Amino acid sequence: MYNVFVKKQGQYNPDLVGEFSNINDAVNLATSLKEKDSTISYTIEETSGHFDSYGEPISTVVKRG
């Protein structure tokens, strides 16, 4: 599962804007959002379905832009 997070300028925490099973769909959404508003930044994370000792999902950053 791939999660796309978008952070707007001046915002502390990024917003989750989509969850995808295909990396290409996640990249397409992130790049289209970046083209519309160049002040945002995005992060695509891959989740494995495992959780840490605090109950938070373990994820790996795949791409940032």
Helices and strands as residue ranges (DSSP letters): E 2-7, E 15-20, H 23-36, E 41-51, E 57-64
